[in-house]
Every structure is written in structure tokens, then in C-alpha cells.
Amino acid sequence: MGRVTTADLWYHYGRVRAERDHAVPGFFRWSWGQDVGPGAEVLGELAGAVVADLGAGAARHAAHLVVRHAPGRVDAVDASPAQYGMATALYGPLAPRLRLVRQDVVQHLHAHPGGYDVLYSVFGALDFTDPRELLPAAASALRPGGRLVFSTLAHCLSGEPAQPDVTAVDVSAKTPDGGSAALRRWVLQEHVWTKVLDEAGFAGIRVQELPAGEGPRAAAAFLVTAERSDAPG
């Protein structure tokens, strides 16, 4: 399989749903199947908060927060032109409280030091960006005491176990013309996430395993929460 940039590989993702479902979701779930487990309450009090969704895709989770939880603003950040286009078509009218940002997540975070109260990702950028690059950038973009929450696979979708160190696995993807390509995904064991978060300047790290549920592609997930320490690094 050929190797192309991550942003090129999201052209097909979510397109069928976007054609038939334009509604703001009525729920927020962290589990892989989007059917069980806790919801947006894990993010803490959001009223008036400045929030960013890292790897927001079509911005469905971000739209839910804007409509139902009264944040000051949610920035839905994604590098994919196709995902940005879908998000704009679906939820552009929610601006300015929903701000759709087409940019590399790490670059965006570095450009906004101390700019956020809450950062979150639902199988998004934390899965597809080297955490040794993304997590320090996230710590710098949070205000002291700011909260990072993300869900990530607890094992590979193939059934293979998570990695025992900070190493990506290759997963199959499609290019816009339908060809085959490889996409890097970080599927890490619990202790690896804890270690890399600590090294990036996070404290109060907690990892909860969410059950796999049912279905042909059911998968267990980790729900990870952490706070930026007062003096990261």
C-alpha cells in the first residue's frame, strides 16, 4: 500500500451519513460503538468555557456541545479538507460559537498557548498523531488546570493487543480515488498513555476502560482524563 498524508485519507469517512443525517446529535458518547458509557459530563462544567475538539471530523460532537452545553466557543479542528467541507455544510450556521478550523492539530495548538479550558478527542487526533508531538502541544495550549479528555482504542480493531511502547501500527485506508493506502494509528497500552502524558506535563491522569459492546467491529476503548499541571514540564 502506498503512503500518503493523513489529511488525504479521510475523503470517504462519514460521507454516507452526512448525506442523510444533518441533525445535531442529541447525545455525546466516548465508546467505540457510540452506544454505552459516560457522556459530555466527563468534560466538566462547560458554561462559558473555550473548548477544542482535536481531529473533529464532521464536527458532530462539537455541534452537540455548542447546542446543549453553553460553552463560550468550541473550535472543531481537523486537517482533512473533506472533513472540513462536511462540517461546514452540516454545522456552519452554528458559528461563531462553533468555529471550524482546517489545520494540523499540533500547529493549531502551538499557535494558541494558554488559549483553552478544555481539549478533547473522540477517536480523533490522539489516535492519528504521534503523542510525543501532540501531548506537549496540548499541555501548552491549556490554561493551568485545564482538562484533556480523549477516547482511544484499547486494542487494534484486528484483535491484536495494544502496543507496549509509543509505536504506531499501520491500518488500511482509501485515497480519494479509491486506491489503497496505509494510515498510522497509535494504539497504546494503558501504562504507555500514562507515561507519555506525565512526560508532557499532565497530572491527575485517569484511564477508564469502556466495554466493547456488540457488533462485527466491536472494540474496547480507553477513556483518558488528565489536567495540565500548574508548571508543565
Disulfide bonds with the S-S distance in Angstrom:
none
